Protein backbone atom coordinates (compact mmCIF):
# COMPACT_ATOMS: atom_id res chain seq x y z
CA UNK A 1 0.00 0.00 0.00
CA UNK A 2 1.11 3.52 -0.75
CA UNK A 3 1.61 5.02 2.68
CA UNK A 4 3.72 8.12 2.09
CA UNK A 5 4.21 11.32 0.20
CA UNK A 6 7.73 12.66 0.46
CA UNK A 7 8.90 15.96 -1.01
CA UNK A 8 12.62 16.56 -1.39
CA UNK A 9 14.67 19.57 -2.32
CA UNK A 10 18.26 18.50 -2.92
CA UNK A 11 20.97 21.17 -2.69
CA UNK A 12 24.40 19.92 -3.79
CA UNK A 13 27.52 21.89 -2.88
CA UNK A 14 29.81 21.70 -5.88
CA UNK A 15 33.60 21.82 -5.59
CA UNK A 16 34.22 24.87 -7.76
CA UNK A 17 30.89 26.65 -7.70
CA UNK A 18 29.56 24.90 -10.80
CA UNK A 19 25.92 25.27 -11.74
CA UNK A 20 23.94 22.86 -9.54
CA UNK A 21 21.17 22.18 -12.09
CA UNK A 22 23.00 19.32 -13.87
CA UNK A 23 23.53 17.65 -10.50
CA UNK A 24 19.87 18.10 -9.57
CA UNK A 25 18.92 16.53 -12.90
CA UNK A 26 21.09 13.53 -11.97
CA UNK A 27 19.20 13.27 -8.68
CA UNK A 28 15.85 13.36 -10.49
CA UNK A 29 17.13 10.61 -12.80
CA UNK A 30 17.60 8.41 -9.71
CA UNK A 31 13.91 8.92 -8.91
CA UNK A 32 12.92 8.17 -12.51
CA UNK A 33 14.93 4.93 -12.50
CA UNK A 34 13.32 3.83 -9.23
CA UNK A 35 9.85 3.42 -10.75
CA UNK A 36 8.31 5.38 -7.88
CA UNK A 37 5.55 7.80 -8.91
CA UNK A 38 6.76 11.38 -8.68
CA UNK A 39 6.08 14.96 -9.74
CA UNK A 40 8.76 17.58 -10.33
CA UNK A 41 7.89 21.08 -9.15
CA UNK A 42 9.98 24.26 -9.35
CA UNK A 43 11.42 24.00 -5.84
CA UNK A 44 11.04 20.32 -4.93
CA UNK A 45 10.06 16.91 -6.19
CA UNK A 46 7.32 14.85 -4.54
CA UNK A 47 7.38 11.05 -4.48
CA UNK A 48 4.47 8.75 -3.71
CA UNK A 49 5.04 5.25 -2.37
CA UNK A 50 6.23 3.11 0.49
CA UNK A 51 8.27 5.12 3.01
CA UNK A 52 11.09 2.55 3.19
CA UNK A 53 11.48 2.50 -0.60
CA UNK A 54 11.45 6.29 -0.80
CA UNK A 55 14.14 6.57 1.89
CA UNK A 56 16.27 4.18 -0.16
CA UNK A 57 15.87 6.45 -3.21
CA UNK A 58 16.84 9.51 -1.14
CA UNK A 59 19.96 7.71 0.05
CA UNK A 60 20.90 6.89 -3.57
CA UNK A 61 20.30 10.52 -4.60
CA UNK A 62 22.62 11.81 -1.91
CA UNK A 63 25.31 9.26 -2.74
CA UNK A 64 25.07 10.14 -6.44
CA UNK A 65 25.83 13.77 -5.60
CA UNK A 66 28.98 12.74 -3.73
CA UNK A 67 29.98 10.28 -6.46
CA UNK A 68 29.52 13.09 -9.01
CA UNK A 69 32.05 15.26 -7.19
CA UNK A 70 29.99 17.34 -4.79
CA UNK A 71 31.58 18.23 -1.46
CA UNK A 72 28.31 17.66 0.40
CA UNK A 73 24.58 17.78 -0.12
CA UNK A 74 21.66 19.15 1.85
CA UNK A 75 18.35 17.32 1.47
CA UNK A 76 15.31 19.15 2.74
CA UNK A 77 12.59 16.54 3.17
CA UNK A 78 8.89 16.76 4.01
CA UNK A 79 7.03 13.54 4.84
CA UNK A 80 3.37 12.69 5.03
CA UNK A 81 3.11 9.18 6.46
CA UNK A 82 -0.39 7.74 6.49
CA UNK A 83 -0.56 3.95 6.97
CA UNK A 84 -4.18 3.83 5.80
CA UNK A 85 -3.09 5.09 2.37
CA UNK A 86 -2.40 8.41 0.69
CA UNK A 87 -2.00 9.81 -2.81
CA UNK A 88 -0.99 13.07 -4.46
CA UNK A 89 -4.14 12.97 -6.57
CA UNK A 90 -6.45 12.63 -3.59
CA UNK A 91 -4.85 15.53 -1.74
CA UNK A 92 -4.88 17.86 -4.73
CA UNK A 93 -7.95 16.80 -6.72
CA UNK A 94 -9.97 19.92 -5.91
CA UNK A 95 -7.19 22.11 -7.37
CA UNK A 96 -6.91 20.23 -10.67
CA UNK A 97 -9.05 21.26 -13.60
N, C-alpha and C positions, 0 to 999 in steps of 0.2 A: 504494500500500500504506500502511496505517496503521502509522506508525513511531514514534509518540510519545504519551505521556500527559503532560499538563502540568497541574499544579494551580496555581491563582493565588488569592491573597488580596489584594484591592485595598483600600487604605486612603486615601481621599481626605481632604485637609485643606480644610475649608470656610472661607470667609472670616469668618463671624461665629459659628462654633461650632454651626452647624445640625446636626441629626441626619444622620448619614452614610448611613443605610439607604436613603433614596430615591436617593441617588447610586449606591450599590452595586447597586440594582435596575436603574438605567440601564445599568450595566456588564454585568450579566447579560443584559439585553435585546440588547446588542451580540453576545454569544455566541449567543443564540437566533436572531438574524437571520442569523448566519453559516452556519447549517446544519451546523455541526460537532457531533458527538455530545458531550454533556456531562452531568454530574451535579452538582447543587448540594448542598453539605454545610454544616453549621453554621458552619465557620470558613474554608472555601475551596470553590472550584469546580474540578472536574477536567474537562479536555477531552481528547478522543481523536481523533487525526488525523495529518495531515502536519505536521511541525515548522514548516516555512515558513509554512503557512497559519495555524497557531496563533499564531505570532509576529505575524503581520499583525493578527489579532483582538486580541491584547494591546495592540498599538500603538493601535488604534482605541479600545479601552476607556480607555486613559490619556488620549488626546486628548479623548474625550467628557467626562471629568471636568474638564479644563481649560475646554473649551467651555461646560460647565454652571456655571462660576464658581468652581471649586476653585482654591486657591492653588497646590497641588501634589498629587502622588499618589505613594504608595509601593506598589509591586507586589512582593509576595513570591511567587517562582515556584519550583516544583520541577519538574524535567524528567526523565522516563525516555525516553531515545532508544534504540530498538532496531530497526535497519534490517531485521532479519528478520521484523518484525511484532510487534505488542503490542496487547492489549485490556484494558479495565477488567474485563470479564467473566472473562477467563482468569485474571487475577491474583487475583480475589476469589471465584471460583466455590465454593471450599470453605467460605466464610463465609455464603453465601446459602442460604436454606432453600426 
